[in-house]
Structure formats: C-alpha cells, structure tokens
Amino acid sequence: MKLKKPRKSTIRKIVILFIGLLLIIFDQILKIVLINKNQTLIPNLLNINYSQNTGIAFGALSSDLMLIMVITVVILGFILKLMVHYFNEKRYVYSTSLMLVFAGGFSNLLDRFLRGYVIDYLEIKVFNFPIFNFADILVTIGVLLLFILIIHDLIVPERKRKAKKLNKLKKKELKENEVKNNKNS
C-alpha cells in the first residue's frame, strides 16, 4: 500500500501550529528560569525585573482571576476559529499572525491557571512602561501584523478597482480611435 504524500497546505498548517507550540514552551521556560530574578541587562534601558501580574493589560481587573480567565478563553476560542478559517482559505500570513496572538494569550492563560498570576519580567527603563513578558511580545507582534494585513487588504482591492477602471477607459478610448480611423479610411 502506497502512502499519500501530504499536501503543501497540510505541511504549512502543521509548521505554523508547531511553531506556536514551541513559542508557548519557550515562554514558559523563560518564566521558570527568570522566577525571582532581578538584574540589569542594558544599563538605563532594559532590566529583568520579576513581577507577578494578577491583572490583564496594565494590571486591569487584577481582583477577578476567574473573569479574566473566562474572557481569555472566549477570546482564544474566537482566535482559534479565525485561524482555522484562514487555514481553510490558505491565507497563511493571517493564520501565522493569529497563531502569535493565540500562543501569547494561551501561555499567559496557562500562567493564570497554574499560578493564579502571570509572570512578567521585562522592564524598559527609558520610559515608564509596565513590566511585560515574551508572551505579551507575541500578542503585540501578532496584532500589529494583523493590522498591517487588514490595511493592506483594504488598500489593494482599491488599487485593483482603479486599475480595472483605467483599463476599461483605455479600451474604450482605443475602440473610439479605431472607429475614427475606420471612418477616415
């Protein structure tokens, strides 16, 4: 019996999901390694500063762990549904950006489930910014990539529509010139 060769689309899906899993594992390992660590990485710029974040973005809702977890699960479910949709549409850049958001969100959810808080450890000293972690970076990059893709998708169809309109005008003009030339002959 001969085995069927997997399709490129199947391989792409597996690779994207595998990278997501690796990113979650990497974030969890970083959090374990950096527990209770405080050190300067780049003086006056970047520090490792262990922190327990019981809230979500910028410490919001810090008193209601269950609500945060329910909201996160609902959002992750929606992201997963979108990711599957874009997999089926073979729009892998969208799927990848959603995978980044999902991996970061899932890793922080895992923290909340296992510890009751998220371990944050990166502190930017240049300006007053909350301490964050690798999972937060994944979410941010994924959201920024999604934003760029959506803007691109809004602009490109507009360009295509204008190009189509211009082609119609050119064809009409060519036909008119052809008719004039035939009358003059």
Stockholm file with secondary structure:
# STOCKHOLM 1.0

chainA/1-185         MKLKKPRKSTIRKIVILFIGLLLIIFDQILKIVLINKNQTLIPNLLNINYSQNTGIAFGALSSDLMLIMVITVVILGFILKLMVHYFNEKRYVYSTSLMLVFAGGFSNLLDRFLRGYVIDYLEIKVFNFPIFNFADILVTIGVLLLFILIIHDLIVPERKRKAKKLNKLKKKELKENEVKNNKNS
#=GR chainA/1-185 SS CCCCCCCHHHHHHHHHHHHHHHHHHHHHHHHHHTTTCEEEEETTTEEEEEEEECSSGGGTTTTCHHHHHHHHHHHHHHHHHHHHHHHHTTCHHHHHHHHHHHHHHHHHHHHHHHHSSEEEEEEETTTTCCCBCHHHHHHHHHHHHHHHHHHHHHHHHHHHHHHHHHHHHHHHHHHHHHHHHHHHC
#=GC SS_cons         CCCCCCCHHHHHHHHHHHHHHHHHHHHHHHHHHTTTCEEEEETTTEEEEEEEECSSGGGTTTTCHHHHHHHHHHHHHHHHHHHHHHHHTTCHHHHHHHHHHHHHHHHHHHHHHHHSSEEEEEEETTTTCCCBCHHHHHHHHHHHHHHHHHHHHHHHHHHHHHHHHHHHHHHHHHHHHHHHHHHHC
//
